[in-house]
Amino acid sequence: MTHIVQANAAEDLLALIPGLVGSTPRSSLVVVLFAGRHSRGALQVHLPAGTDVDRQVADAAAERALGFACRAPGVDAIVPVVYTDDAFGAGAEPPGRTIADAVLELASAQGFTVKDALCSAADGWGSYLDPGLPAGGRSPGIVASAAVPPVPPLPWELVTTEVPRVDVATFAAVDLEYRVLCARLASMLDAAADHARTTWRIDVGDAVERLDGLPAVFEDALARGVDAMTAREVAFLLLSLSRPWASDLALMQWAFGRELGEELDDAERAYGHLPVGTDDPEVFHRVAHLLVGDGPHPDVQRIRAASSLLLGVAARASEPARVAPLAMLAWLSWALGQSTRAAAFLAELVDEELDHPMAATVGSLIRQGHLPAWAFCSTPGTHDGLAAPSDQPAA
């Protein structure tokens, strides 16, 4: 659903931003992007506590935010907002001037129109461009009483950074089934190796090691949700996702549709056992681009369902089995432009678990400050007049 939201004054914009980014920003630079009269997103860059930062830190924040802005199609104007816990005090100069100046100078150099430049401080707010700003800034009550409709809250599964808890019996049942499946798989593979039985090896490959019929399994899990699954079904899903190629397949299918999952599954069966080469199927190259954010926008509603599923699966997973669902949650968050949330899921993993291929990929993307190209594209469900932000999903 598209939500049309009008922001006619600075206080309207400040009233809308917390709803767009999921909470009131703190120690942050938020840059609202505009293409003409309509916003194309709001980028949030976290800052060190306080605004007494040196110019190097301010320049780095400005470069990161406007670097993203340059990638957004059609964006020609911005409104930077510095959020700080510092106060105006008795003066009329908004805190955070160093940060604002860095953004304004870079915006001018890059050809962006600056519609306004705002500060939201501990005791008031105001514009860096307002020569008539009163001492102490303007009252926070003006923002609180702004006559703008609230932005509908984002679904819990697209906001939370915490894995929910399940009761002991549910956790134990899944853990037992997972251990049984792992032991059975190990036994079957050992038997195939020990006896060199080709037909048995093929059976193992089709039924267990290659986990036959995964697109159907993944689609069924997505449609039903974790609460409708048996302990064995959850355990089998965990076992499947422990294979990096299978977790990639699940992410692609859940984000972009079952057809891509089936196409990738067919290619994995035909070519996945061969060394990487230039003659790989086209779908492998396409998926490689999608994993780093180059391609069409994913289906936000499918990502929402997948996030809910993975949160429930992670809640039921023991320490060794939780790595894949947490890494996948990190990628799904990143795919919606939520780098901060993605980093929070990765923070749940210990150092050696960060070597997991998906965790390593997402961690690298976050460190580089890279967002998917589709984060800046219009999608169903964006807020027109103020669109979905980079650190929260277009939903």
Secondary structure, DSSP 8 states (H G I E B T S, - for coil): --EE----SHHHHHHHHHHHHSS---SEEEEEEEETTEEEEEEEEE--SSS---HHHHHHHHHHHHHHHHHSTT--EEEEEEE-S---TT-SS-S-HHHHHHHHHHHHHHT-EE---EEE-SS-EEETT-TT--TT-B-HHHHHT----------GGGT--S-----HHHHHHHHHHHHHHHHHHHHHHHHHHHHT-HHHHHHHIIIIIS-TTHHHHHHHHHHH-GGGS-HHHHHHHHHHHTSHHHHHHHHHHHHH-HHHHHHHHHHHHHHTTS---TT--HHHHHHHHHHTT-SS---HHHHHHHHHHHHHHHHT--GGGSHHHHHHHHHHHHHTT-HHHHHHHHTTS-GGGGGSHHHHHHHHHHHTT---GGGGS--TT-EESS---TTS---
